[in-house]
């Protein structure tokens, strides 16, 4: 029969060798029947072999010339092998045959034959089935040696994969030999894989390149020195040695890998791209693949598993390229949906934030309006005292000062901040009024650093409550000798305000019953909290009770640190 061809009979009854039964059963395999052109006459010869099992004989390789009827075969040997590749290695224009070998180890000395099967052998034959060089021995049970020729430029070399079935027989490795069987280089492979499964991946489309398949669908490309230059993983693949066949008739072979679940196949193109998975309906191993071709029709994949067969169609989806605009459209729709949600969220948050800022600004304005009457009542009391004591000049001066302060309050009623100059002017008028009311029982001064920018903004009336408390609770109980100092400096981009008095201190003031309502300080705390909420840099406030060397109270120090350039407008009108 013509292998894979028509029903025409080309020859029959060609004697190859005698095979005995083992325990009444046939115990042998016929190697894959391959067609190679060995004598350059334009016709291909049959290359195959017979490998007996426990009977050992016969184990041999043979070639058959269909044109001349000549049968050539190797002498009987115990080596369990199969031809897998051909290449002109000695540059004589004729191809040599490379055989894979497996140390099946079932001869056990039954037959006195060369090249026993408790070793694997690196064997290369010429077209007459004579050894190109003496076989190279690799002793050990269940060792497989898989060689093929590196067909790059320069002198041909043999690359061989040494793999073991069980631990204890050495790690798997790659080896490179010259055309005379001399070892040039070897590389030890990972010995921790579950099944220690490796295999070469060869194809006419990959000529001159070395690919090693590993368990788990990992494909490694190696250079001529066995170094890994690239690596790729094919999902769903378990067994590393694929079948190769041109399914779609494009002149390039597809790869058919065993799937990781054992009941499927993974098919890729010649460059390992576009993997697809097909099921194995019979879930048994040992399947064979062929292609069915009919004129004017696409090729179909024929799969035979035992005595069962199945046919698959394999072709490129004509709508394949539409996936790109479809994916782009889906991406844009999802992106648009996400952006719309984000816009609505930001819009809602912005509305909430603006409303919160507007409320905060109204709270600050309210605080300012609450502070102004608090101050005004105290001033009116001072003027009333001057009138009662028949001091019209002082009363008149106080009325003028109060008029200026009231004018300043009205003109700045809608502001949350003012310049340092305006704050100092306000303080001077206020302290002057209180100073007259207390008959000059204390002295005060304002220390202003020369390099302070008077146009810097500070919260309106930020110092008034502290000055009032210093006078009322700290200096007033002294009757005489009181001193109030207001210092204004800056540290880089911070305005530093200090209000210091030499009064009786906060603890003694509480003991004397000079405790106030606390509303003024509470409003200042609220004011600072609201401003800080909407600014990255924060206003810092500290109040320190001063003591002398004997630990006795000697006044109070208020320290305010205000970042320059703070924002006092929290929403756009």
Secondary structure, 3 states (H helix, E strand, C coil): CCCCCCCCCCCCCCCCCCCCCECCECCEEECCCEEECCCCCCCCEEEEEEEECCCCCCEEEEEECCCCCCEEECCCCCCEEEEEEEECCCCCCCCEEEEEEECCCCCCCCCCCCCCCCEEEEEEECCCCCECCCCEEEECCCEEEEEEEECCCCCCEEEEEEEECCCCCCCCEEEEECCCCCEEEEEECCCCCCCCCEEECCCHHHCCCEEEEECCCEEEEECCCCCEEEEEECCCECCCCCEEECCCCCCCCEEEEEECCCCEEEEECCCCCCCEEEECCCCCCCEEEEEECCCCCCCEEEEEECCEEEEEECCCCCCCCHHHHHHHHHHHHHHHHHHHHHHHHHHHHHHHHHHHHHHHHHHHHHHHHHHHHHHHHHHHHHHHHHHHCCCHHHHHHHHHHHHHHHHHHHHCCCCCEEEHHHHHHHHHHHHHHHHHHCCCCEEEEEEECCCCCCCCEEECCCCHHHHHHHHHHHHHHHCCCEEEEEEEEEECCEEEEEEEECCCHHHHHHHCCCCCCCHHHHHHHHHHHHHHHCCCCCCEEEEEEEECCCCCEEEEEEEEEEECCCCCCCCCC
